[in-house]
Amino acid sequence: MNKFFRFLLVLVFFACENEPYIGGDLLDPTTTSPVVELSSFSILAEHNPSLTENVVLTFDGTDTYTAAIRYICDIDQLVATYDFNGGNVTVNDSVQTNSQTANNFNKRVAYKFYDVANAEFESFYVEISYFTGLPIININTNNQLIDSKDDYVNGFVTVQGGLGFEDIQNQEIKIKGRGNSTWTHPKKPYQLKFLDKTPFLGMAKDKKWIFLAEYSDKSLMRNKIALEMGAISALDWTPASEYAEVFVNQVYSGTYLITQKVEVKSNRLDLPDNGYLVEIDQDYRLDDDEVFFQPTIFTQNYESNVFNIKEPEVVLDSSEYNIIKDYVNNFEAALFGANFQDANIGYEAFIDVQSFIDWYLIMEIAKSVDAQWYSSIYFNYTPGDKLKMGPLWDFDLAFGNVDYSDASNPTGFWVKDHKWYARLFQDPAFVTKVKSRFGFFKNNESVILNKMDFYADYLKYAQQENNNKWNVLGNYIWPNPVFFNTYQEEVNHLKNWYTQRMNWLQSAYNNL
């Protein structure tokens, strides 16, 4: 039986170009008698032309060597150099030649160092954190501009998943722009479409994926945090998301949040074939081919609002169209009727109250500016069931990140003034349920704050590269109410705003 002695490589950082190397000496692994003695493990610039500095890996006493390369190089073709007193060295049973054999260090690499007789070996692993540590998405459109939200551009995508995600090799895709106000920013959001359903960054396979640019959100995490809140809620489905670095035609485009698209699919919002997904939106934002309706009561207050039927495709005034239109009108008639509190003929006969409460509380906590009445308000309905709120969407202008409304302040109700919710709060039974359910989110306040700290650390190199590209820190980006010179100040502001918001809501609900 082979005798195993496992090494752990400690993370060593070295910076690119003119930045100094930060690291430490190789630690002594001799806690037991090793089969071979490994005195150094490096990736040297003299054998790797794409490197600007030597990479010296350090050891922490267990079984993995790690290093960090903070600039773009040929990580899939790196040649290692090592000093040891043994025989063969293998990777995946392939014999290595010291300072000559190249390996792909995009993933964890397992080495076996054999003794002089090639009878016994020591095993260890090499893990290299590359660029910012996030997966890297390379989009190639043959230099054709992605300058339309309507027309797809053909291209190919390659994903270097790094240590945590799967790779994708040169897969055919289509890509176009997306968004409304976000499309006007220099850092563009995109919608990417695979020709076939494809798993992406550990998320369930599908064709369409959204690239959120997070240009005006300098913390890069408002959408992510809101989706984390959705993940612990009672909502049927909340989009999954992962961060990545994006290159378009070999030009760095910044750090993006890649999310599942809000759509009816078995891997997303899983509704029966006759289920409806509807978005409350503004009439001027709709395309000519979109089908919508205007509920009688709701639009008495919000004349520009329309209820856009996102799925399924329906024909205006068809029976399928009238099913959802009539149901919403009947719900509103019950909600604003004299007997609206009656469990049998009032609003409860038409809506899933739990989904209405959880959607409301997440939107109210985040104080999403659009959720009061404007846009990105999704609900779904399956005939024979009840109306449900959700999925969640669009939080880059939430958590106080807006300068044109009172949604910037951590105090004051906001979504409670939505036409439906203003009426629901007139029912004491609904208020009691909201107050009780808020306790769940209040009890998870520390969980959300820890998530903010986690993602701030996770993005510590990404936010630097993103800012180097877009120069957002210290500058006003519409519609920031405040802005700071450092990323950590942006994160601290978000945390403080959220904490103040939760405290104010706790007091306000107690006084209802």
N, C-alpha and C positions, 0 to 999 in steps of 0.2 A: 504494500500500500504506500502510495506517495505521501511524503510528509509535507504538509502545507504550512507555509508561514506567510501570512497575508499582511500586506503593507497598505497603509492609508496615506494618500497624498494630501497635504494641507493646501488650501487655496492660496495661490501666490498671484498677486496682481502685478502686471507691468503695463505701463501706458504706452500709447503709440507716439510716434514722431518724437517731439521734444520733451514729453513728459517723463519724469524719472521712474526707474524701476522700483517697485515696492515688493519686498519679499522677505525670505529668511533662509537660514542655512538648512541643509538636509539634516533631519533629526536622526539620531542613532536608533536603529530598530532592534538592537540586540537584547531583547527581553528574553529570547530563547536562543538556542544554537541554530542558526540558519543553515540551510543546505548550501546556499550561495551567499556571498557578500556583495550587495549592490551599493556602491559608494556614490553614484550620481546618476541622475536621469535628466536630460535636457533636450531642448529642441533649439538648435543653434542656427543663427542667421547665415553662417557660412555654408550650410547645407540646404538652406531654405531661402531662396532669393526673394520670396514675397514677405519675409519677416524684416522688420526694421531693427529688432533687438533680439538678443538671446532670451529664451524662455527656460528658466531653471525651476524644475518642479520640486516641491518640498514634501516631506513625509511627516505624518502626525502620529504614527504608531499603530495603525490598524491595517487597512488593505487597499487604500485608494490614494493615488497621486492626483492632485488637481492644480490647474493653472488657469489664468484668465488672459485671453488675447483681446485687447480692446480696440482693435482696428481690423479692417478687412484684409484677409490674406487667404492663401490657398489652404484652408484648414483641412480639406479633403485629400491633400497630398503633402503631408508633413513628414519629414525624416527625423527620427529620434536618435539621440546619442546617449550611450550609457556605459558605465564602467562597472564590471563585476568579475568575479573570479571563477566563472563556470564554463559550460559548454554551449549548447544551442540555446537560442531564444526563439520562441514561436508566438504567433498571433493567429488564432483560428487554424492551428496546426500547420501554418505556413512558416517556414524557417526565415528568420530575419537576418539581414546583414547590417551590422552596426554602422550608423552614419550614412546608410545608403537606401534602405528599404523605406518606402513611403507608405503611410496608412491614413485612413480617413478618420480624423479625430472629431468629426461632427457628432459622433456617438461615443459612448463609453467603450474603451478598448481594453481587452483582457490580454495580459502578457503572461507567458510562462518562461521562467529562467531555470534552465537545467544545470545540474552539477557537471563536473568535468567528464564523468562517465556517461552523461546523458541518461541516468537511471532515475534520479529524483529531481523534482523541480519545486520552485517557489512560485506562487501566483500573486499577482497584484493587478490593479486596475488603474487606468488613466482617464480622468475626466477633465475636459477643457471647456471652460465657459467662454463662449465666443462673442465678440463684439459687445453687445450690452447684456448678453445672457438670454435674450428673448429669441424665439424662433425667427427666422428670416424668410420673407416672402419676396421672391423675384418675379416680377411681371414683365413679360416681353411682348410688345405689340408691334415690333419691327419699326419702332420710332413713330408710329401713328399716334396722334394726340388723342387723349381721352377727354374730349371737350363737349360732350353732349350727355344730357340726362335721359334722352329718348332713344338714341341709337347706340347699339353695342359696337365695340371695336373687337376684332378677333385677335387672339394672342395665345401665349403659353405661360404657364406658371410653374415655378420650381420652389419647393419649400425645403429649407434646411431646418429641420425640426429641433436640432440641437439635442441636449441631454434629456428633454422631457417630452418631445412630440415626434410623430412620425414624419418621415420625409416624403416629398412628392417630386417626381422627376419629370419635368418638361411636359406637363399635361395640358391639353388644349382647353382653352376657356374663351369666354366672351366677357367684356367688362365695359361698364358705362358709369357716368356720374350719377349722383343721387343727392337728395336733401333739398332744402329750401333756402333758408338764410345761410346754412353751412356751405352751400355750393358757391356762395359769393366770396368765401375766404380763399386765400392763396393755397392753403393746404386743403386739397379736395377730398371729399368722401366718395366712396365708390360702391357699386354693386357688382360682384363677380359671379359669373355663372359657369359651372362645369357642364360639359356635354352629358355626363352621366352622374348619378348620385355618387358623391365622394366624401369619405370622412375627412375632416379638416381640423387640425390642431386638437385632436382628441375629442372633438364633438361629433355627434351622430351624423352619418352620411346624408348628404342632400346636395342639390344643385346650386342653390342661390345662397350667397353669403354677403353680409354688409360690412364694409370697412368704415368705421366711425373715426373721423380725423381728430376730434377733440381739440380743435384749434383754439376755441375761446375758453375752454376749461383747462387751465394751466396745471391743475392737479392731475389731469388725465384720468380721473377716477370717478367722476360723478355718475356717469352711466353705469360703471362697474359696481359701485356701491349700491345703487338703487336695485340693480339686478340681483345682487346678493340678498337684499331685503326681500325681493320677490321669491327667491329660492327657499326661504324659510317660512313663507306665507302659505295660506290655504288656496292661493290661486292655482288653477288647473295646470298652467304652463307659464314659465318665464324663460325668455331666450338665454341660452348659454353664450359665453363670450370668453375670448382669450386675447392677450396682448401679442403683438408681433411687430417686428421692424419691416418696413415695406420699401422695396426698390422698384421703380418703374423705368424700364429701359436703361438699367444699370445706374440710375440716378437715385440717391437716397431721398425718400419722401417723408420719412419720419416714423414715429411710433403710432400705431393704430390699435383700436380695439375691434377685433373681428367678432361679429355676432351672427347668430342665426337670424334669418329674416322672419318677421312676423307674417306667417301664412299658415293656411290649413294644410297640414301634412301629418302622416302617421308619426314622424319623428319630431314634429313641432306641435302646433295646436291641433290635437287629434280630435276632430269632430266627425260625426257621421256624414255621409254623402249629401244629406239635405241640411247640413249645418251652415250657419251664416257667420261671417266675420265682418263687422261694420266699424268704421272709423268716423267719429265726429270731427269734422274738418271745416275749412273755410271755402266758400264757393269759388273764389278767385284762384285757388290753388289746384283745382281739379283739371285733369286732361279732358279733352272734348269727348272721348269715348267712355268716360266713367259714368256709372249709373248711381244715382243718389235720390234721396227723398228728404222732405222737410216736415218733421212732426208738427202738428198744429200748435200745441201748447209751448213746446220748447222754443220754437222760433218766434214766439211773441216777444221774447226778450233778446234773442240773438238772431237777428234777421239774416245775417251773413252765414250762419252755420248751416251745414248740410250733413246728412248722414250717408256717407259714401259706402256702398256695398262693395267691399274688397273681394270677398269670395262668397258664393260661387259666381261665375259669370251669369248674369241675368239680363233679360230684356225688359226695358221700361214698360210698366203696366202689364207685365205678364203675371200669371198666377204666382210664380216664385217670387217675383218682386213684391206683390201685394201681401204675401204671407208675412214678410218681415216688417213691411211698412205698417200693416194693420196691427201687428202685435205690439210694436212700439207705441202706436197711437192709443191702443187699448190700455197699455201699461200707464201711459201718461194720464189718460182719463181717470184711471183708478187712483193714481198717485195724487192728483190734484182734485179729486172728488171729495165729497163731504164725508164719505165712509172710508177714507184712505187708511185708517188704522185697523180696519176690520181684516182679520187674518184670512177670511174666506173670499172677500170681494175687493179688498184693498190692494195695496202695492205688493204685499207678500205673496199674493197669488200669482204674481208675474215675474218676480226676480229672485235670484239666489242671494239672499241677504248676506251670507258670509263673504262671498266674492265682492259684493258692493262695499263691505266694510274694510276688507283687507286692501283692496285697490285704493279706496279713499284714504286710509291711514298712511300708506306708503307715499301717495301723492301729496298728502297734507304735511307729512314729516319733511319731505324733500321740498315742499312748497314750489312744485313745478309750475312755472308761469303759464304753460299752455293748458294745464289740466283743469283750470277753472272753467273754461268754456271754449278754448281756442282751437286746439288740434291735438293729434296723437292720442286721442281718447278712444280706446278700443273697447268694444264689447262683442259678445258672441251669443248666438241663440240657435238651439236645435228644436224644431217643432216637437211638441210633446214634453219638452223640458222647460226650464225657466231661463230668463235673460241673465247672463253672467258678465261681470266686468272683467276686463283684461283681454289680451296680455298687456304688461307694462311696456312703455317705450318712451324714449326721448327725454333725457335728463341732463343734457349738457348745460341747459339754462335753468337748472334747479339748484337746490342747496345754496340759495342766495346769489347765484351768478347771473344777475340781470339788473340793469340800471334804469329801466323804463317803467317799473311798476313797484308796488309795495312788496312784491315777492322777494325783494332783496333783503327784507328785514326778517330776523329769526322770530319775531313776535307777530301776533295777529293771525287769525284764520284766513284761509285763501280758498281752498277747494270746497270748503263748507258753503261757500257762496255760489257754487255751481247750482243751476236751476233745480236739478233733481235732488241734490243733497240738501239744499236749503229747506226743501219740503220734507225730506226724510227726517231731518233734525227736529221737526215739529212733533214727531212721535216720540214720547218719553221712552217707549220700549226700545226703539232704535238707538236712542242716546245711551241707554244703559248698556246695550251690546257694544257700542263703540268704545265707551269708557272701559269696559272690561277687556276688550281686545287690545286697546292701547297698552294695557299693562303688559301684554306679551312683548310688544316691541320695546317698551321701556325696560323690561327685564333683559332684553338682548342688546341694550345700548352699548355695553362694554364690548360685546361681540363685534358690533359694527365699527367701533373705534379701533379695535384691534385689527380689523380688516384694513382700515385706512393706513395704519402703521405698517402692516404687512405689504400692502401694495406700494406704499412710498419706498420701502426698502427694495422691493422687487423691481421697481422702476428707477432705481437710483442712478444707473448708468444710462438707461433709455431716455430719461428726461433730459439728461445733459446733451445727448446727441440730437434729440428732437429740438431742444432750444438752440443748439448750434446751427441747426438748419433753418429754423423759423424765427428766432429772436423774439420770443413771446414774453419772456420774463422781464419785468421792469417796464413793460410797455402796455398801453391801453389797447385791448382788443375788444371790439364790440361784442357783447354789451356788458363788459366788466364793471361792476360798481366800485370795486377796489382792485388794486394790483400791487404785487410785491416784487422785490428784486431777486428773491431766491425761491427755489422750488419748495424748500422746507417751510418757508413762510406761507406759501400758498396752501400747503397741506395743513399747517397749524390753523390757518384761517378757516378752512373747511371743517376741521374738527371742532373748533370753538363755535362756529355757527351751528353745527349739528347739535352740540351739547346744549347751547342756549335754546335751540328750537325744542328739543325734547323736554327741557325743564319748563318752558313756557306752556307747551301743550299739556303737560301733566297738571299744571295749576289750572289751566283754562278748562280742561275736561272735568276736573274736580268741582269747578264752580258752575257747571251746567245743570 
